Amino acid sequence: MDYYGSMVLYQRFRTAALSAAILAIAPLGWTQSSGQPAPESGSSVVSNPALDAELFYEIFLGELSSRTGDPGAGYALILEAARRSGDGQLYQRAADIALQSRSGDYALAAAMAWKSAQPQSREANRYVLQILIALNRIGETPALLRQELAQSPARIKASTLAALPQMYGRASDKALAARVVGEALADELTHPATGPIAWVSLGRLRLAAGDKTGALEAARSAQGLDNANEGAARLALELMEESVPQAEPLVIQALAGQPVPELRLAYARVLLGLQRLPDAARQLEAVTQSKPDMAEPWLVLASLQVQDNRLPEAEKSLQRYIELAAAGAEERSRDRGLTQAYLLYAQIAEKKQDYPAAEAWLKRITNVEEVFSAQSRRASLLARQGKLAQARALLRALPGTSAEDKRMKLAAEVQLLRDLKLHQEAYEVQVELVALAPDDADLVYDQAMLAEKAGKLDTMEQLLRQLIARQPQHHHAYNALGYSLADRGVKLDEAKQLILKALELAPGDPFITDSLGWVEFRLGNVAEARRLLEAAYRTRPDVEIGAHLGEVLWTQGDRDAARKIWREAQRLNPDNETLKETLVRLEVSL
């Protein structure tokens, strides 16, 4: 045995550990040469030299233990040193050792001992607050949160309030989190300076808890305190995305008082998601006029123009976007945006049946993250030229061998076949996809929808009933099964109950409201059907909702109103099968 070498190694290790310990405690004022310690404000550090030496050694042993694989002993030694010295940084170090060891309860014990020793310490209070939230003990946090807000300097209070939804975001009981924060914010909600941001944060917590009414009330309260508050408008946009149309006036009011281009662009994106294409176009055109050197609106406008088959205008918008992006955008953002622009150019060329030009645009895409999108579009080009086998082979040959890669490739193939209306082939690939993840409810739901398209109605019904049994909260499954029964005119009473259950799980959903209107129509309740369908169409002017509403109006003899709705729906999607079938069946030409 190399006794001398071992001793040298041990001595070096001791020296390194001692140095680390000294560095760790130096800020605390416990070095022997410092004369008097430099305690944290409010701490009750004893100045007895003998005790100083004893504490120094205790801290040294604690650091040595925590760094050499015995964090439990290190924690106990550092916490004991903290209690004897009253030093806040030692309490914090003990809590940190426990956190690094993933021992939340011990971290909480250290933080609570710290807060008990220094009740007015903001850092101690914050540690207890954050650890309790991490441990999901939300009900114990209101007083701590009130203290944190009371002690936050004015210059950072707004950011502290804004961070609350993220801070409480992992709480398992979202409703409790919203209630607890609401109690803690009682004083802030009425304060002119902090009220708007406090209401917005509370609104986001309520929305996360599914309390859309409470979130809307919060947004209105925030705007009531500050008419131009952007946070209130953005919360209102989130509510619009959650099918709360009553939130839209808040957005309109904010834009009227302070037309921030970024807010108007966000509004346009929400309108696009709601399929309100003309309204979205007006907002985008307003942004491009008020701030023509802002690149992103031109790209979004181009996407809308392509969708609306306004191809020359789309090309101009894309050209303007590329000019602006080349001049100013951050590299990663620019590459991502240019990829989208090239994909849109390829789509324009494809619509013109200029397949070589479309292929040339796709070849410009060099962004590795977007190669999948480019290859999917390339496969679509091949399929449209009658080269379906090559298109499918291209998708199957895409790089990637992980389970997720395989899922993405099969999903792209399903979409390709669906776009070509090859429903039987799409269903067969979807079966492969479900086999990779049989517990994925969304994949099973898509399989059921493709089974219906492929004429396998019994299979569709079986899959949806199995999905409902496995996931009783899956509102899409209830709605799809109820709508299918209603559309075929069978089991109408059961269809209505299924749809009502879906609406109970997703109140206000315009597509489920459309299904309920359709089953009422099939049951002969035409007036009620019209009321429901008009409400759904107001919330979401979708082509299929429009097809249904038009048929109800036509049946009531209101032919002009029916034609008006159908024309609007046709502008949204002239190729929609439901709309085309309705017009053919009723022998209507627009």
C-alpha positions as CSV (number, residue, x, y, z in Angstrom):
1,M,0.0,0.0,0.0
2,D,1.3,3.5,-0.9
3,Y,0.8,4.9,2.6
4,Y,2.5,8.2,1.8
5,G,0.5,8.7,-1.4
6,S,-2.7,8.0,0.4
7,M,-1.9,10.5,3.1
8,V,-0.9,13.2,0.6
9,L,-4.2,12.6,-1.2
10,Y,-6.2,12.7,2.0
11,Q,-4.4,15.9,3.1
12,R,-5.1,17.5,-0.3
13,F,-8.8,16.5,0.0
14,R,-9.0,17.9,3.5
15,T,-7.4,21.2,2.3
16,A,-9.8,21.4,-0.6
17,A,-12.8,20.7,1.6
18,L,-11.6,23.3,4.2
19,S,-11.1,25.9,1.5
20,A,-14.7,25.2,0.2
21,A,-16.1,25.5,3.7
22,I,-14.2,28.8,4.3
23,L,-15.5,30.1,1.0
24,A,-19.0,29.0,1.9
25,I,-19.0,30.7,5.3
26,A,-16.8,33.8,4.5
27,P,-19.8,35.9,3.5
28,L,-21.3,35.1,6.9
29,G,-18.5,36.7,8.8
30,W,-17.2,33.6,10.5
31,T,-13.6,33.6,9.5
32,Q,-11.2,33.6,12.5
33,S,-9.3,36.6,11.3
34,S,-12.3,38.9,10.9
35,G,-12.2,40.1,14.5
36,Q,-16.0,40.6,14.8
37,P,-18.6,38.7,12.7
38,A,-20.7,40.6,10.2
39,P,-24.2,39.3,11.0
40,E,-27.2,39.7,8.7
41,S,-29.5,42.4,9.8
42,G,-31.9,41.1,12.4
43,S,-29.8,38.1,13.3
44,S,-28.6,37.5,16.9
45,V,-25.1,36.2,16.3
46,V,-23.2,35.6,19.5
47,S,-19.7,37.1,19.6
48,N,-18.0,34.8,22.1
49,P,-14.7,33.9,20.5
50,A,-14.8,30.3,21.8
51,L,-18.2,29.8,20.5
52,D,-17.1,31.4,17.2
53,A,-14.4,28.7,16.9
54,E,-16.9,26.0,17.7
55,L,-19.4,27.3,15.1
56,F,-16.7,27.6,12.6
57,Y,-15.8,23.9,13.1
58,E,-19.5,22.9,13.0
59,I,-20.0,24.7,9.7
60,F,-16.8,23.1,8.4
61,L,-18.0,19.6,9.3
62,G,-21.5,20.4,7.8
63,E,-20.0,21.5,4.5
64,L,-17.6,18.6,4.4
65,S,-20.4,16.1,5.1
66,S,-22.7,17.6,2.5
67,R,-20.0,17.6,-0.2
68,T,-18.8,14.0,0.5
69,G,-22.0,12.1,0.2
70,D,-23.7,12.6,3.6
71,P,-26.2,15.5,3.1
72,G,-28.3,14.4,6.1
73,A,-25.4,15.0,8.5
74,G,-24.4,18.2,6.7
75,Y,-28.0,19.5,6.9
76,A,-28.2,18.8,10.6
77,L,-24.9,20.4,11.4
78,I,-25.6,23.6,9.3
79,L,-29.1,23.9,10.8
80,E,-27.7,23.6,14.3
81,A,-25.1,26.3,13.5
82,A,-27.9,28.5,12.2
83,R,-30.0,28.0,15.3
84,R,-27.0,28.8,17.6
85,S,-25.9,31.8,15.6
86,G,-29.3,33.1,14.3
87,D,-27.7,33.8,10.9
88,G,-30.1,33.8,8.0
89,Q,-27.6,32.7,5.4
90,L,-26.9,29.5,7.4
91,Y,-30.6,28.8,7.6
92,Q,-30.8,29.3,3.8
93,R,-27.8,27.0,3.3
94,A,-29.5,24.2,5.4
95,A,-32.6,24.6,3.3
96,D,-30.6,24.5,0.1
97,I,-28.8,21.3,1.2
98,A,-32.2,19.6,1.8
99,L,-33.6,20.9,-1.6
100,Q,-30.5,19.6,-3.4
101,S,-31.2,16.2,-1.8
102,R,-34.9,16.4,-2.9
103,S,-36.1,16.4,0.7
104,G,-38.9,18.9,0.7
105,D,-40.0,18.3,4.3
106,Y,-36.5,18.9,5.7
107,A,-36.1,22.0,3.5
108,L,-39.5,23.3,4.9
109,A,-38.3,22.6,8.5
110,A,-35.2,24.7,7.9
111,A,-37.1,27.5,6.2
112,M,-39.7,27.6,9.0
113,A,-37.0,27.7,11.7
114,W,-35.4,30.6,9.8
115,K,-38.7,32.4,9.6
116,S,-39.3,31.7,13.3
117,A,-35.9,33.2,14.2
118,Q,-36.4,36.2,11.8
119,P,-40.1,36.8,11.3
120,Q,-39.6,39.9,9.3
121,S,-37.0,38.4,6.9
122,R,-38.4,38.6,3.4
123,E,-36.0,35.9,2.2
124,A,-37.1,33.5,5.0
125,N,-40.8,34.2,4.2
126,R,-40.2,33.6,0.4
127,Y,-38.4,30.3,1.1
128,V,-41.3,29.0,3.2
129,L,-43.8,30.2,0.6
130,Q,-42.0,28.6,-2.3
131,I,-41.4,25.3,-0.5
132,L,-45.1,25.1,0.6
133,I,-46.2,25.6,-3.0
134,A,-43.7,23.0,-4.3
135,L,-45.1,20.6,-1.7
136,N,-48.6,21.4,-2.9
137,R,-49.7,22.7,0.6
138,I,-51.5,25.7,-1.0
139,G,-53.9,26.3,1.8
140,E,-51.1,27.3,4.1
141,T,-49.8,30.1,1.9
142,P,-52.1,33.1,2.1
143,A,-50.4,34.9,5.1
144,L,-47.0,34.2,3.6
145,L,-48.1,35.6,0.2
146,R,-49.5,38.7,1.9
147,Q,-46.2,39.3,3.7
148,E,-44.3,38.8,0.4
149,L,-46.4,41.4,-1.3
150,A,-46.2,43.8,1.6
151,Q,-42.4,43.6,1.6
152,S,-41.9,43.8,-2.1
153,P,-40.3,47.1,-3.1
154,A,-42.6,49.2,-5.2
155,R,-40.3,49.0,-8.2
156,I,-40.8,45.2,-8.5
157,K,-44.3,44.7,-7.1
158,A,-45.8,44.5,-10.5
159,S,-43.5,41.7,-11.6
160,T,-44.1,39.9,-8.3
161,L,-47.9,40.0,-9.0
162,A,-47.4,39.0,-12.7
163,A,-45.5,35.9,-11.6
164,L,-48.3,34.5,-9.4
165,P,-50.0,32.4,-12.1
166,Q,-46.6,30.7,-12.8
167,M,-45.8,30.4,-9.1
168,Y,-49.0,28.6,-8.4
169,G,-49.2,26.9,-11.8
170,R,-48.3,23.4,-10.6
171,A,-50.9,23.3,-7.8
172,S,-53.0,20.2,-8.2
173,D,-56.2,22.0,-6.9
174,K,-56.4,24.9,-9.3
175,A,-59.6,26.2,-7.8
176,L,-58.0,26.3,-4.3
177,A,-55.0,28.1,-5.7
178,A,-57.2,30.8,-7.3
179,R,-59.2,31.2,-4.0
180,V,-56.0,31.4,-1.9
181,V,-54.4,34.0,-4.1
182,G,-57.7,36.0,-4.2
183,E,-57.7,36.1,-0.4
184,A,-54.1,37.3,-0.3
185,L,-54.6,39.9,-3.0
186,A,-57.5,41.6,-1.2
187,D,-55.6,44.9,-0.6
188,E,-53.9,44.9,-3.9
189,L,-57.1,44.5,-6.0
190,T,-58.4,47.9,-5.0
191,H,-55.2,49.8,-5.2
192,P,-55.0,52.0,-8.4
193,A,-51.4,51.1,-9.0
194,T,-51.4,47.4,-8.4
195,G,-55.1,46.6,-9.0
196,P,-55.0,46.0,-12.8
197,I,-52.1,43.5,-12.7
198,A,-53.5,41.9,-9.6
199,W,-56.8,41.3,-11.3
200,V,-55.1,40.0,-14.4
201,S,-53.1,37.4,-12.4
202,L,-56.1,36.4,-10.5
203,G,-58.0,36.0,-13.7
204,R,-55.4,33.8,-15.2
205,L,-55.5,31.6,-12.1
206,R,-59.3,31.4,-12.3
207,L,-59.1,30.5,-16.0
208,A,-56.6,27.7,-15.2
209,A,-59.2,26.4,-12.7
210,G,-61.9,26.4,-15.4
211,D,-63.7,29.4,-13.9
212,K,-64.3,31.3,-17.1
213,T,-67.0,33.5,-15.5
214,G,-64.6,34.5,-12.7
215,A,-61.8,35.1,-15.2
216,L,-64.1,37.4,-17.2
217,E,-65.0,39.3,-14.1
218,A,-61.3,39.7,-13.3
219,A,-60.5,41.0,-16.8
220,R,-63.4,43.5,-16.6
221,S,-62.2,44.7,-13.1
222,A,-58.7,45.2,-14.4
223,Q,-59.9,47.3,-17.4
224,G,-62.2,49.2,-15.1
225,L,-59.2,50.4,-13.1
226,D,-57.1,51.1,-16.2
227,N,-58.9,51.4,-19.5
228,A,-55.8,50.9,-21.5
229,N,-54.4,48.0,-19.6
230,E,-52.8,45.6,-22.0
231,G,-52.8,42.7,-19.6
232,A,-56.6,42.8,-19.3
233,A,-56.9,42.7,-23.1
234,R,-54.5,39.8,-23.3
235,L,-56.5,37.9,-20.7
236,A,-59.6,38.7,-22.7
237,L,-57.9,37.2,-25.8
238,E,-57.3,34.0,-23.8
239,L,-60.9,33.9,-22.8
240,M,-62.0,34.3,-26.5
241,E,-59.9,31.3,-27.3
242,E,-61.8,29.5,-24.6
243,S,-65.1,30.3,-26.3
244,V,-66.1,33.3,-24.1
245,P,-67.3,35.8,-26.7
246,Q,-68.3,38.3,-23.9
247,A,-64.5,39.0,-23.5
248,E,-64.2,40.5,-27.0
249,P,-65.5,44.0,-26.1
250,L,-62.6,44.3,-23.7
251,V,-60.1,43.8,-26.5
252,I,-61.9,46.2,-28.8
253,Q,-62.0,48.8,-26.0
254,A,-58.3,48.4,-25.3
255,L,-57.4,48.8,-29.0
256,A,-59.6,51.9,-29.3
257,G,-57.8,53.6,-26.4
258,Q,-54.2,52.4,-27.1
259,P,-53.8,50.6,-30.5
260,V,-50.6,48.7,-29.7
261,P,-49.6,46.8,-32.9
262,E,-48.5,43.7,-31.0
263,L,-51.9,43.5,-29.3
264,R,-53.8,44.0,-32.6
265,L,-51.7,41.2,-34.1
266,A,-52.5,38.9,-31.2
267,Y,-56.2,39.7,-31.7
268,A,-55.9,38.9,-35.4
269,R,-54.4,35.5,-34.5
270,V,-57.2,34.7,-32.2
271,L,-59.8,35.7,-34.8
272,L,-57.9,33.4,-37.3
273,G,-58.2,30.5,-34.8
274,L,-62.0,31.2,-34.5
275,Q,-62.3,31.1,-38.3
276,R,-63.4,34.7,-38.4
277,L,-61.3,35.3,-41.5
278,P,-62.7,38.7,-42.7
279,D,-62.3,40.2,-39.2
280,A,-58.8,38.8,-38.9
281,A,-57.9,40.3,-42.3
282,R,-59.1,43.8,-41.2
283,Q,-57.0,43.7,-38.1
284,L,-53.9,42.5,-40.0
285,E,-54.4,45.2,-42.6
286,A,-54.7,47.8,-39.9
287,V,-51.4,46.6,-38.4
288,T,-49.6,46.7,-41.7
289,Q,-50.8,50.2,-42.3
290,S,-50.0,51.6,-38.9
291,K,-46.7,49.8,-38.6
292,P,-45.6,48.8,-42.1
293,D,-42.0,48.0,-41.0
294,M,-43.2,45.2,-38.6
295,A,-42.5,42.0,-40.3
296,E,-44.7,39.4,-38.7
297,P,-48.1,40.8,-39.6
298,W,-47.2,40.5,-43.3
299,L,-46.5,36.8,-42.9
300,V,-49.8,36.2,-41.1
301,L,-51.6,38.3,-43.6
302,A,-50.1,36.3,-46.5
303,S,-51.2,33.0,-44.8
304,L,-54.8,34.4,-44.7
305,Q,-54.6,35.6,-48.3
306,V,-53.4,32.1,-49.4
307,Q,-56.3,30.5,-47.5
308,D,-58.7,33.0,-49.2
309,N,-57.1,32.2,-52.7
310,R,-56.0,35.9,-53.0
311,L,-52.8,34.7,-54.5
312,P,-51.4,37.9,-56.0
313,E,-51.9,39.8,-52.8
314,A,-50.3,36.9,-50.8
315,E,-47.2,37.1,-53.0
316,K,-46.9,40.8,-52.4
317,S,-47.3,40.3,-48.6
318,L,-44.6,37.5,-48.6
319,Q,-42.2,39.7,-50.6
320,R,-42.6,42.5,-48.1
321,Y,-42.1,40.1,-45.2
322,I,-38.9,38.7,-46.7
323,E,-37.5,42.2,-47.2
324,L,-38.2,43.1,-43.6
325,A,-37.1,39.8,-42.1
326,A,-33.8,40.0,-43.9
327,A,-33.2,43.5,-42.5
328,G,-34.0,43.1,-38.8
329,A,-35.1,39.8,-37.3
330,E,-33.1,37.8,-34.8
331,E,-31.5,34.8,-36.7
332,R,-33.4,32.0,-35.2
333,S,-36.7,33.8,-35.6
334,R,-35.8,34.9,-39.1
335,D,-35.0,31.3,-40.2
336,R,-38.3,30.1,-38.8
337,G,-40.3,32.9,-40.5
338,L,-38.5,32.4,-43.8
339,T,-39.3,28.7,-43.7
340,Q,-43.0,29.5,-43.3
341,A,-42.8,32.0,-46.1
342,Y,-41.2,29.4,-48.4
343,L,-43.9,26.9,-47.5
344,L,-46.5,29.5,-48.4
345,Y,-44.8,30.3,-51.7
346,A,-44.8,26.5,-52.4
347,Q,-48.5,26.3,-51.5
348,I,-49.2,29.2,-53.9
349,A,-47.3,27.5,-56.7
350,E,-49.2,24.2,-55.9
351,K,-52.5,26.0,-56.2
352,K,-51.4,27.3,-59.6
353,Q,-50.4,23.7,-60.5
354,D,-46.8,24.9,-61.0
355,Y,-45.2,21.9,-59.4
356,P,-41.6,22.6,-60.4
357,A,-41.9,26.1,-58.8
358,A,-43.3,24.6,-55.7
359,E,-40.5,22.1,-55.5
360,A,-38.0,24.9,-56.0
361,W,-39.4,26.8,-53.0
362,L,-39.3,23.8,-50.8
363,K,-35.6,23.2,-51.7
364,R,-34.8,26.6,-50.1
365,I,-35.8,25.3,-46.7
366,T,-32.5,24.5,-44.9
367,N,-33.8,24.8,-41.3
368,V,-33.3,21.3,-39.8
369,E,-36.3,21.7,-37.5
370,E,-38.6,22.4,-40.5
371,V,-37.3,19.7,-42.8
372,F,-40.2,17.5,-41.7
373,S,-42.8,20.1,-42.8
374,A,-40.9,20.6,-46.1
375,Q,-40.9,16.9,-46.8
376,S,-44.5,16.6,-45.9
377,R,-45.4,19.3,-48.4
378,R,-43.1,17.6,-51.0
379,A,-45.0,14.4,-50.5
380,S,-48.3,16.3,-51.1
381,L,-46.8,17.6,-54.4
382,L,-46.0,14.1,-55.5
383,A,-49.4,12.8,-54.6
384,R,-51.1,15.6,-56.6
385,Q,-49.1,14.6,-59.6
386,G,-50.4,11.1,-59.4
387,K,-47.2,9.7,-57.6
388,L,-48.9,8.5,-54.4
389,A,-46.7,5.5,-53.9
390,Q,-43.6,7.8,-54.1
391,A,-45.2,10.3,-51.7
392,R,-45.9,7.6,-49.1
393,A,-42.4,6.2,-49.5
394,L,-40.9,9.7,-49.0
395,L,-42.8,10.1,-45.7
396,R,-41.8,6.6,-44.4
397,A,-38.2,7.3,-45.3
398,L,-38.0,10.5,-43.3
399,P,-35.1,10.4,-40.7
400,G,-35.8,9.4,-37.2
401,T,-36.1,6.0,-35.5
402,S,-37.6,6.9,-32.1
403,A,-41.2,6.0,-31.2
404,E,-42.1,9.7,-31.5
405,D,-40.4,9.9,-34.9
406,K,-42.5,6.9,-36.1
407,R,-45.6,8.5,-34.8
408,M,-45.0,11.8,-36.6
409,K,-44.3,10.0,-39.9
410,L,-47.4,7.9,-39.7
411,A,-49.5,10.9,-38.7
412,A,-48.1,12.8,-41.7
413,E,-49.1,9.9,-44.0
414,V,-52.6,9.8,-42.5
415,Q,-53.0,13.5,-43.2
416,L,-51.8,13.1,-46.8
417,L,-54.3,10.3,-47.4
418,R,-57.1,12.2,-45.6
419,D,-56.4,15.3,-47.8
420,L,-56.7,13.1,-50.9
421,K,-60.0,11.7,-49.5
422,L,-58.6,8.2,-49.4
423,H,-60.4,7.4,-46.2
424,Q,-59.9,3.6,-46.2
425,E,-56.2,3.9,-46.7
426,A,-56.0,6.7,-44.1
427,Y,-57.9,4.5,-41.6
428,E,-55.5,1.6,-42.2
429,V,-52.5,3.8,-41.4
430,Q,-54.2,5.2,-38.4
431,V,-54.6,1.7,-37.1
432,E,-50.8,1.3,-37.3
433,L,-50.5,4.6,-35.5
434,V,-52.8,3.6,-32.6
435,A,-50.9,0.3,-32.3
436,L,-47.8,2.4,-31.3
437,A,-49.7,4.2,-28.5
438,P,-53.0,2.3,-27.7
439,D,-53.6,4.4,-24.6
440,D,-53.5,7.7,-26.5
441,A,-57.2,8.8,-26.4
442,D,-56.7,11.4,-29.1
443,L,-55.3,8.8,-31.5
444,V,-58.2,6.4,-30.8
445,Y,-60.6,9.3,-31.3
446,D,-59.1,10.1,-34.7
447,Q,-59.3,6.4,-35.6
448,A,-63.0,6.5,-34.9
449,M,-63.5,9.6,-37.1
450,L,-61.6,7.9,-39.9
451,A,-63.7,4.8,-39.5
452,E,-66.8,6.9,-40.1
453,K,-65.3,8.4,-43.2
454,A,-64.4,4.9,-44.4
455,G,-68.0,3.8,-43.9
456,K,-67.2,1.6,-40.9
457,L,-70.0,3.0,-38.8
458,D,-70.2,0.0,-36.4
459,T,-66.4,0.3,-35.8
460,M,-66.7,4.0,-35.2
461,E,-69.5,3.6,-32.7
462,Q,-67.6,0.7,-30.9
463,L,-64.4,2.8,-30.6
464,L,-66.2,5.9,-29.3
465,R,-68.1,3.9,-26.7
466,Q,-64.9,2.2,-25.6
467,L,-63.2,5.6,-25.3
468,I,-66.1,7.0,-23.2
469,A,-65.8,4.0,-20.9
470,R,-62.1,4.5,-20.5
471,Q,-62.2,8.3,-20.3
472,P,-65.6,9.5,-19.0
473,Q,-64.5,13.2,-19.3
474,H,-63.7,13.0,-23.1
475,H,-66.3,15.4,-24.3
476,H,-65.2,15.1,-27.9
477,A,-66.2,11.4,-27.9
478,Y,-69.7,12.1,-26.5
479,N,-70.2,14.8,-29.0
480,A,-68.9,12.8,-32.0
481,L,-71.1,9.8,-31.2
482,G,-74.2,11.9,-30.5
483,Y,-73.7,13.9,-33.7
484,S,-73.2,10.8,-35.8
485,L,-76.4,9.3,-34.5
486,A,-78.3,12.5,-35.0
487,D,-76.9,13.0,-38.5
488,R,-78.1,9.4,-39.4
489,G,-81.5,10.1,-37.7
490,V,-81.1,7.1,-35.4
491,K,-81.4,6.8,-31.6
492,L,-82.2,10.5,-31.4
493,D,-83.0,10.5,-27.7
494,E,-79.7,8.9,-26.9
495,A,-77.9,11.2,-29.3
496,K,-79.4,14.2,-27.4
497,Q,-78.3,12.9,-24.0
498,L,-74.8,12.2,-25.3
499,I,-74.5,15.8,-26.7
500,L,-75.9,17.3,-23.5
501,K,-73.3,15.4,-21.5
502,A,-70.6,16.7,-23.8
503,L,-71.9,20.3,-23.3
504,E,-71.9,19.7,-19.6
505,L,-68.2,18.8,-19.8
506,A,-67.3,21.7,-22.2
507,P,-69.9,24.5,-21.5
508,G,-70.3,27.0,-24.4
509,D,-68.3,25.0,-26.9
510,P,-69.8,26.2,-30.3
511,F,-69.2,22.8,-32.1
512,I,-71.1,20.9,-29.4
513,T,-73.8,23.6,-29.4
514,D,-74.0,23.0,-33.2
515,S,-74.5,19.3,-32.5
516,L,-77.3,20.0,-30.1
517,G,-78.9,22.3,-32.6
518,W,-78.7,19.6,-35.2
519,V,-80.2,16.9,-33.0
520,E,-83.1,19.3,-32.1
521,F,-83.6,19.8,-35.8
522,R,-83.8,16.1,-36.4
523,L,-86.3,15.8,-33.5
524,G,-88.5,18.4,-35.2
525,N,-87.8,21.3,-32.8
526,V,-86.9,23.7,-35.6
527,A,-87.2,27.0,-33.6
528,E,-84.9,25.7,-30.8
529,A,-82.5,24.3,-33.4
530,R,-82.3,27.8,-35.1
531,R,-81.7,29.5,-31.7
532,L,-78.8,27.1,-30.9
533,L,-77.2,27.2,-34.3
534,E,-77.4,31.0,-34.5
535,A,-75.6,31.2,-31.1
536,A,-73.0,28.7,-32.2
537,Y,-72.4,30.5,-35.5
538,R,-72.0,33.8,-33.8
539,T,-69.4,32.3,-31.5
540,R,-67.6,30.4,-34.2
541,P,-68.5,31.1,-37.9
542,D,-67.5,27.7,-39.0
543,V,-68.4,26.3,-42.4
544,E,-70.2,23.2,-41.1
545,I,-72.1,25.2,-38.5
546,G,-73.1,27.5,-41.4
547,A,-74.2,24.6,-43.5
548,H,-76.5,23.4,-40.6
549,L,-77.9,26.9,-39.9
550,G,-78.6,27.5,-43.5
551,E,-80.6,24.3,-43.8
552,V,-82.7,25.2,-40.8
553,L,-83.4,28.6,-42.2
554,W,-84.2,27.1,-45.6
555,T,-86.7,24.7,-43.9
556,Q,-88.3,27.6,-42.2
557,G,-88.8,29.4,-45.5
558,D,-86.2,32.1,-44.8
559,R,-84.4,31.5,-48.1
560,D,-82.5,34.8,-48.4
561,A,-81.0,34.4,-44.9
562,A,-80.1,30.8,-45.7
563,R,-78.3,31.8,-48.9
564,K,-76.5,34.6,-47.1
565,I,-75.2,32.1,-44.5
566,W,-74.2,29.5,-47.1
567,R,-72.3,32.1,-49.1
568,E,-70.3,33.1,-46.0
569,A,-69.6,29.5,-45.3
570,Q,-68.5,28.9,-48.8
571,R,-66.0,31.7,-48.6
572,L,-64.6,30.0,-45.5
573,N,-64.1,26.7,-47.3
574,P,-65.6,26.1,-50.7
575,D,-64.5,22.4,-50.7
576,N,-66.2,21.4,-47.4
577,E,-68.1,18.1,-48.0
578,T,-71.0,18.9,-45.6
579,L,-71.7,22.2,-47.3
580,K,-71.5,20.8,-50.8
581,E,-73.7,17.8,-49.9
582,T,-76.3,20.1,-48.3
583,L,-76.5,22.3,-51.4
584,V,-76.8,19.4,-53.7
585,R,-79.4,17.6,-51.6
586,L,-81.5,20.8,-51.4
587,E,-80.9,21.6,-55.1
588,V,-79.5,25.1,-54.2
589,S,-77.1,27.0,-56.4
590,L,-75.4,30.1,-54.9
